[in-house]
Amino acid sequence: MKKVEELIQNHVRYKNAIVQKKFKSKKNTVCYVTLDGKPRILKWFAPGFTNNFKREYTILKQASSTVLTPFAFECDERNNVILMNYIIGENVCDVLNDEKTTISEKQRILILLAEWLYNFHLFFKTQDTFIIRGDSILRNFILTDRIWGVDFEESRAGNPIEDVAVLCASLLSTDPMFTKEKVQLFRIFVRSYETLMQKKFSHINNDIAYALLERIQWRPQDEYAIRNFAIQLRKNKW
């Protein structure tokens, strides 16, 4: 992953950029900057991720008028950079895992997450398939007075249950992991989504268990706990 300073130093368009904050990203460089005096999120895609760059820009351009996503101001195809508006809010993962957040507020947020995900799936539904947002982890959502989704480079055709399962797995496996409260919250989320979709998932526990096991690659230190919970979930013990 390249440092944003390299982009600023070597390209005239970004010479006036002042880095305010750098965000964690597995593949790309993501920063909050002021550019020409205006607050922007700068996402610089790593070499080899041109398709991800094009995919995310397409999603943002199509969805931002209807679904709560950032607005893409600029698309720099030469350097694989997208400039977006900066959404001032709190990361949903931090809010849900904060012991100071009341249970009623957590429940409200899970219902809002279900509504956001349903609206995204509905917007991109075609006669034959859905586009799913991909990587629907809690850290890819921001809470203001509403819920906003960010990071769409892994969007693709698929089944909405994949997004639902990944979000549940993210909720369950972030610290504190696998508490009774977390189980209650993921059930509220699933029921809310099912109500909106007017469809009940018949094997949701299996789908969530699979999504949990996939998270081991990022959480090897928690492999035993994750595997154990996935087994119990598949046996409908939760």
C-alpha positions in Angstrom: 0.0 0.0 0.0 1.4 3.4 -1.0 1.5 6.4 1.3 -0.7 9.3 0.4 2.2 11.7 0.6 3.6 10.1 -2.6 0.4 11.0 -4.5 0.5 14.6 -3.1 4.1 15.1 -4.0 4.0 13.7 -7.5 0.7 14.9 -8.9 -0.3 18.5 -9.4 -4.0 17.9 -8.8 -3.3 16.9 -5.2 -0.5 19.4 -4.3 -2.9 21.4 -2.1 -4.2 18.4 -0.2 -3.6 18.5 3.5 -4.0 15.1 5.3 -6.3 15.4 8.3 -6.7 11.7 9.1 -5.7 8.3 7.7 -8.1 5.4 7.9 -7.2 1.7 8.2 -7.6 -0.2 4.9 -6.5 -3.7 3.9 -5.6 -2.8 0.3 -6.0 0.9 -0.5 -5.0 4.3 0.8 -8.0 6.1 2.4 -7.7 9.6 4.0 -9.7 12.5 5.1 -8.1 15.5 3.5 -8.8 19.1 2.8 -8.3 19.8 -0.9 -8.4 23.4 -2.2 -9.9 24.2 1.3 -12.7 21.6 1.0 -13.2 18.5 3.1 -12.9 15.3 1.1 -12.3 11.6 1.5 -9.5 10.6 -0.9 -9.4 6.9 -1.8 -6.4 5.8 -3.8 -6.6 2.3 -5.1 -3.5 0.2 -5.2 -2.0 -1.1 -8.4 -3.9 -4.1 -9.6 -7.2 -3.0 -8.2 -8.4 -1.0 -11.2 -11.5 -3.1 -11.5 -12.3 -2.4 -7.8 -11.8 1.3 -8.5 -14.3 1.2 -11.4 -16.8 -0.9 -9.5 -16.9 1.5 -6.5 -17.2 4.6 -8.6 -20.0 3.1 -10.6 -21.9 2.1 -7.4 -21.4 5.6 -5.9 -22.6 7.4 -9.1 -25.7 5.2 -9.4 -26.7 4.9 -5.7 -25.9 8.3 -4.1 -29.1 9.9 -5.3 -31.3 7.3 -3.6 -29.2 5.2 -1.1 -27.3 6.9 1.7 -23.7 6.7 0.3 -20.9 9.2 -0.2 -21.1 11.4 -3.3 -18.2 11.0 -5.7 -17.0 14.5 -6.7 -14.2 13.3 -8.9 -12.9 10.2 -10.6 -9.2 10.3 -11.5 -8.9 7.3 -13.9 -5.2 7.9 -14.5 -4.3 7.5 -10.9 -7.2 5.4 -9.7 -8.4 8.0 -7.2 -11.9 8.8 -6.1 -12.7 12.0 -4.2 -15.8 11.8 -2.1 -17.6 14.0 0.5 -16.7 13.5 4.1 -19.5 12.2 6.2 -19.3 13.5 9.8 -20.5 10.8 12.1 -19.5 7.8 14.2 -18.4 4.4 13.0 -21.2 1.9 13.7 -18.8 -0.8 15.0 -17.6 1.6 17.7 -21.1 2.7 18.7 -22.5 -0.9 19.0 -19.5 -2.1 21.0 -19.4 0.8 23.3 -20.7 -0.2 26.8 -22.1 3.3 27.2 -24.5 2.8 24.3 -27.9 1.7 25.6 -29.5 -1.6 24.5 -32.5 0.3 23.0 -30.1 2.5 20.9 -28.3 -0.6 19.7 -31.6 -2.2 18.7 -32.5 1.0 16.8 -29.2 1.0 15.0 -29.7 -2.7 13.9 -33.1 -1.8 12.5 -31.6 1.1 10.6 -28.9 -1.2 9.3 -31.5 -3.6 8.0 -33.3 -0.7 6.3 -30.2 0.5 4.7 -29.2 -2.9 3.4 -32.7 -3.6 2.1 -32.8 -0.2 0.3 -29.4 -1.0 -1.3 -30.5 -4.4 -2.5 -33.9 -3.1 -3.8 -32.2 -0.2 -5.7 -29.8 -2.6 -7.5 -32.3 -5.4 -8.1 -32.8 -6.5 -11.7 -35.2 -9.0 -13.1 -32.6 -11.7 -12.9 -30.4 -10.9 -9.9 -29.3 -8.6 -7.2 -26.1 -6.5 -6.7 -24.9 -7.0 -3.2 -22.7 -4.5 -1.4 -20.0 -7.0 -0.4 -17.8 -6.7 2.7 -20.8 -5.6 4.8 -18.9 -5.4 8.0 -19.9 -2.9 10.7 -16.9 -0.7 10.0 -18.3 0.0 6.6 -21.2 2.0 8.0 -21.4 5.4 9.6 -24.0 6.7 12.0 -25.2 10.3 11.9 -28.9 10.9 12.4 -29.1 8.1 9.8 -27.0 5.2 8.5 -24.6 5.7 5.7 -22.8 2.9 3.8 -19.2 3.3 2.6 -16.6 1.1 0.7 -18.2 -0.6 -2.3 -15.2 -2.0 -4.1 -16.3 -5.6 -3.4 -19.9 -5.1 -4.8 -21.0 -7.8 -7.2 -23.9 -9.9 -8.4 -25.1 -12.2 -5.6 -27.7 -13.2 -3.1 -28.7 -10.6 -0.4 -28.4 -13.2 2.3 -24.6 -13.0 1.8 -24.6 -9.4 3.0 -27.0 -10.2 5.8 -24.8 -13.1 7.0 -21.5 -11.1 6.8 -23.0 -8.2 8.8 -24.3 -10.7 11.5 -20.8 -12.3 11.6 -19.2 -8.9 12.0 -21.5 -8.0 14.8 -21.0 -11.3 16.7 -17.3 -11.5 16.3 -16.3 -8.0 17.3 -15.2 -7.4 20.9 -17.0 -8.4 23.1 -17.6 -11.5 21.1 -20.6 -13.8 21.2 -22.5 -12.3 24.1 -26.2 -12.9 24.7 -26.8 -9.3 23.9 -25.0 -9.7 20.5 -27.2 -12.8 19.8 -30.3 -10.8 20.6 -29.1 -7.9 18.3 -28.4 -10.1 15.3 -31.8 -11.7 15.6 -33.4 -8.3 15.6 -31.4 -7.4 12.5 -32.4 -10.5 10.6 -36.1 -10.2 11.5 -36.1 -6.6 10.5 -34.5 -7.4 7.1 -36.9 -10.4 6.6 -39.9 -8.2 7.3 -38.8 -5.6 4.7 -37.9 -8.2 2.1 -41.1 -10.2 2.9 -39.1 -13.3 2.8 -37.9 -15.6 5.6 -34.4 -17.1 5.4 -34.6 -20.8 5.9 -30.9 -21.5 6.7 -29.7 -18.2 8.1 -27.7 -19.8 10.9 -25.7 -21.9 8.5 -25.0 -18.8 6.3 -23.8 -16.8 9.4 -21.7 -19.7 10.6 -20.0 -19.8 7.2 -19.4 -16.1 7.2 -17.9 -16.4 10.7 -15.5 -19.1 9.6 -14.3 -16.9 6.8 -13.4 -14.2 9.3 -10.7 -16.5 10.9 -8.3 -15.4 8.2 -8.4 -11.9 9.7 -8.8 -13.1 13.3 -6.5 -16.1 13.6 -6.0 -15.5 17.4 -9.8 -16.1 17.9 -10.0 -19.2 15.7 -11.1 -21.5 18.6 -13.9 -19.2 19.8 -15.2 -18.5 16.3 -15.2 -22.2 15.3 -16.9 -23.2 18.5 -19.7 -20.6 18.2 -20.2 -21.5 14.5 -20.7 -25.1 15.5 -23.2 -24.2 18.1 -25.0 -21.8 15.7 -25.4 -24.6 13.1 -26.9 -26.8 15.8 -29.4 -24.0 16.5 -28.1 -23.7 20.1 -28.4 -19.9 19.8 
